[in-house]
């Protein structure tokens, strides 16, 4: 089956892409392109169903390994993902009621089939998983005196549902906000290292209990981290989140375009007003200059039309003053 070894076990993502675990980003990209081309359904019409499934597995493997954070998580938990849940039963006599679903099985494209509304689709599968995880928290969380104090001794309220493909964005957002802050309150008694009934005396019993508490604390931290990683894994593949992100990107671009347009219009209006004010100032300066020149002409007694000095009798070009007559040798007639 696609994504599984010959013995039926989950295939390693590195094996799916036929690369070493030390492969660089460029090597991963080249291997992905090669395998995607090899298994593309269009090139495998004689086995289109198998090719379609394998193509999905290849895409999923590359999606995980090309993301630095997801690759680091996968490398740390690779054996668990391939093997499945731990078979450790814990100490004898420990309450056997905190075994939950094997969440490592859900870090795989093989955990769901498409994004439709059928029961093995993405939304149905993860809605069921998170509902089960939430139910375990509400049933067992109040039983552990050593668990985080949040809500200790009281039934916790149900977490928001994962929903369906058609869920409103507000509901989707509430789900992720809740689960990104997840912190388990389950006791994990199955992780106890010692059976307290085997203690020969109270001092040994206290030492055993101390180690048991330490093991439970480690288990809780690991489970909390793994569930949060699963939430991020699911979010990156959730078509509702992708659609919302795309819509927000479009809205952001539209706002940016509107902002640039408004700035251009404001600049154009500013330039127009500035030009108008400059023209008004220039006109005022020209008018003032004309008035000043006219005043100067009047002060000098110049005729503005011909530019000749007026005589004292008011006639142009003639001077009937005694000095002028003497200069011409006779009195005016």
Buried (B, 14 or more C-beta within 10 A) or exposed (E): EBBEEEEEEBBBBBEBBEBEEEBEEEEBBBBBEBBBEBBBBEEBEEEEEBBBBBBBBBBBBBBBBBBEEBBEBBEEBBEBBBEEEBEEEBBEEBEEEBEBBEBBBBBBBBBBBEBEEEEEBBBBBBBEBBBEBBEBBBBBBBBBEBBEEEBBEEEBEEBBBBBBBEBEEEBBBBBBEBBEEBBBBBBBBBBBBBBBEEBEEEEEBEEBBEEBBEBBBEBBEBBBBBBBBBBBBBBBBBEBBEEBEEEEEEEEEEEEEEEEEEEEEEEEEEEEEEEEEEEEEEEEEEEEEEEEEEEEEEEEEBEEEEEEEBBEEEEEEEBEEEEEEEEEEEEEE
